[in-house]
Amino acid sequence: MIMPMKMLEESLNKKVSLLLKDNRILQGILSGYDDYMNMVLDEVEESGDNVTKKIGTVVIRGSNVVRIVPL
């Protein structure tokens, strides 16, 4: 099993998919993170309710993330 911080380090500047607590899915380029797993994603697309929209750069609080998948 891979540790979350190691996975974030390996995924830096690569595309990831995040499942959030409210069941939204964000896909974007992981451009930064901190020790609390707060993340900055660029070129983000949000999927939910059968709609996909581009939302640009976002900062995600680590406690809102359920799953991180490298793409």
N, C-alpha and C positions, 0 to 999 in steps of 0.2 A: 504494500500500500504506500502510495506517495504522500508525503506530508504537504499540507496546504501551502505553507510558505515557500517550500522548494518548488512546487508546481507554479506558484505565482512568479517566482524568479525565472523559471524556465519559459514562462509564457509572456514575459515582458516584451513589448513591441510586436506581439503576435495577436491574432484574432482569438477571442474567447467568447463563450456564451454563458450568461449568468441567469439562473432562475431566481427570482426574487420572492419574498414571502407572500406578496399579493398576486402570485402566479404570472406576473409579466416576465417576458424573456428579453434580455438585452444582449445584443451581439455587437462587438466592437473591438478595437485595438487597445490592449492593455498598455497604457503609457506610464502608469505609476501606481504604487501602493505603499501602505505603511504597516507598522507592527500590529495594528488593530484590524488589518485586512480591509481598510477603506481603500477604494480603488478609483483611479481616473481612467476612463475609457474615451477614446476618440473614434470618430466616424460611427457613432452608435445608431443602430436600428432597433426599435422597440416592437416586439410582437405581442399581441394580445387581442382577444375578441375578434379573431380572424382578420385583423388589420395590422399592417406593418407600416411604420412611419420612421423617417430619419429624424433624429433629434440632436445630432452633432456630438459635442463633448459633454460628458457628465461625470459627476463625483458620486460614487455609491458608498453608502455607509456599510461597513462589513457585516454588521448585525442584521442587515436586511437581505443578505445573500444566503440562499438555501443550497445552491449547487453551482460549481464552476466547472466548465468543460472547455479544454483547449480545442481549437478547431484547426 
